[in-house]
Amino acid sequence: YLTALHQGIQDEMLLSRLGEIYLRGGDAKQAIGYFEQAAQFNPLDAKCHSNLGTAYLQGGRAADAERAFQRALVVQPYAPAYNGLAIVAMQRHDLASARRNYERALQLNPEYAEAQFNLGLLCRQTGDLSCARTAFRAFLADVPAGAYKNVIPQAKAELATMK
């Protein structure tokens, strides 16, 4: 991808892929730069805005993240953007907004494992054990093979403590 950039080939897909690579690698600053460029190429790409919001979150820029997630939602209802808004709300200790956003993400995509897990944590934190059990069970049932390897034991442990 970098070679293509150096040869003057630049489009939204290429920039988004680079952003995703840097985001997965933990380099939020590089990811932000690529996602910002990709969003300029196609301002109607909800996924790109949502990924930019996630990169902002990793970079400690909650206000920018919130704006990016909101831009994604202007384009279309998008579960990862609602999940991101919920995370921002959690950071602000606005648990009611966080729950609404997690639930909205799951209305859009009932099998969205990250939102299921996050809702389980929120419900556990607020003492709504029925909600927590339901969310963790759904997470474990829907988690994609090979994904969330570090989180699956936590979800199982949370369920075990609620029996």
N, C-alpha and C positions, 0 to 999 in steps of 0.2 A: 504494500500500500504506500509506504513511504517513497519507494522508487517511482511509483506512478505520480505521486505529488511532485517529486523533483523533476519529472519530465513534463510538468505542466498539465497533467490530467487531474482535474478537480471537479468533483460532483458531490451531491448530497450523500449518496450511498458510500462512497469512498471515505468521506469525512466522518460519517456516522460510524462506520466500521472501526476507523482509527480511534474515535472517541470511546467505543465499547472496549477495545483492546486496552487502552490506557486506564479506563475505569476499572476493569477487572484486575489490572495490575496494580491498582492502588495509587495511580498518579492522577489525582483529581485535577490538578492544574492543567496538564496536557489534555485530559479528556474534555474539560470545559472549553478550551480553545477550539478543539475540533467540533464539538457539538454546537458551539455558537456559530461557527462557519456553516455547518450543515443546516442549521435553522434559518440562516440568511438565504441559503439556496432554495429552501422549500419551507416557508413559514406555515404551511398548512399540514405539516407532518407532526401529528400528536406524539408519536413515539419519540421523535427527535427531541421535542420540548420536554417530554417526561424524562428521557435519559439525561438531558441537560440539568433538569431539576435534581436528579439523583447525584450527578457529579457535583453540583453546588452543595448538596447535603454533605457529601464526603469531604468537600473542601471547607466545611464549617460556615457556609453562607446560606443560612436558613431563609432569610428574606428573599434572596435571589431565587432560591429553590422554590419557594411558595409562588413567586411570580411565574416561573417556568411551568410549574404544574398547572397553574391557572390558565396560562396560554394554551397548554395542551387541551384543556377542557373546553376552551372557546372553540377549538377546532372540532372536537368530538368527545363524547363521553368515553373515557379511557381508564380502565381499571388501575393500571400502574400509577397514573397521575393522582387518582383518589388515594391510593395507598401512600404515595409520597406526601400528599397533604395531611394525611393522618399522622405520619411520622413527624412532620413539622409541628402539628398540634400537640403531639406527645411531648416534644421538646419544650413546648410552651406551657405544659401542664394543663392543657385544655382537653381533658379526657372525654368530655361529651362530644366535641367536634371530631376528635380522633375516632371515636366509635362510629359516628355517623359516616365518616369517610371510609373507614374499613368496610362497613356494611354496604355502602354504595359500590365500592370496588367489587365486593362479592356478589352484589345484585347483577353487575355487568358480566362478571366471570366467576361463577360459583366454584370453579376448580382452581382459582388463583391461590396457589399454596402460600406464597409470601404473606398475602393479606389474611389468610386463615390463621397462620401462625401468629402474626402480629395481633390479630383480634384476640386470640387465645391469651396472649401475654397481658393485653389490656384488661380483659375480663378477669383474669386471675388477680391482677393488681387491684381492681375495684371490688373484688369479692364476689363477682357474679360467676360462681363455679359452674353452674349449668351451661352458661355461654362458653366458658373456658373449655369445658369438656367437649362440647359440640365442635368448637373451632379446632381444638387439637386433634380430635378424631378425624375431622374432615381433612385437616392438613396431612395426617399420616396416610389417609386413604388416597389422597390425590397427588401427593408429592411425586414429581417425576423421578424415574429411576436414575440414580447417580447424582441427583441434585440434593442440595441441603444436607450433605453428609454430616456436617457438624451440628446441625440443628435438630435432626431427627432424635438423637438421644435426649436432648433437652425436652422435646415435646413428650416423649415417652415418660420421662422422669416427672414432668408436670402432671401428667395423667395419673401416674402411680401415687403421687402425693394427695390426689383429690379423691381417692377411693375410700 
